[in-house]
Amino acid sequence: MYVVCREHLEQAIDEFVDVYEASPDLYELNNVTFTDWAAPGVCHFCQVAPIYLVV
């Protein structure tokens, strides 16, 4: 699972495919909510606010 900014979306997808050998599901963080999980405040790859969840 990756929580990433727009700049690192492609990198997150590539890493997900390399690890899981499957296409990930993509979600915009502002369009989804979870009861037991809060999104990190920064991108997995940098310190920018995340936009996407890659799972």
TAQUIFEN-V565841 format. One record per residue. PSI is psi in radians with two decimals (none if undefined). Layout:
psi=PSI
psi=PSI
This chain:
psi=2.37
psi=2.44
psi=2.00
psi=2.81
psi=3.03
psi=-0.70
psi=-0.58
psi=0.17
psi=-0.85
psi=-0.71
psi=-0.73
psi=-0.74
psi=-0.80
psi=-0.79
psi=-0.69
psi=-0.82
psi=-0.71
psi=-0.71
psi=-0.84
psi=-0.14
psi=0.70
psi=2.75
psi=2.41
psi=2.87
psi=2.46
psi=2.37
psi=2.49
psi=2.22
psi=-0.57
psi=-0.07
psi=0.01
psi=2.67
psi=2.60
psi=2.48
psi=-0.57
psi=0.32
psi=2.36
psi=2.33
psi=2.46
psi=2.74
psi=-0.18
psi=2.75
psi=2.60
psi=-0.49
psi=-0.26
psi=-2.95
psi=0.26
psi=2.64
psi=2.35
psi=2.68
psi=-0.59
psi=2.59
psi=2.19
psi=1.96
psi=none
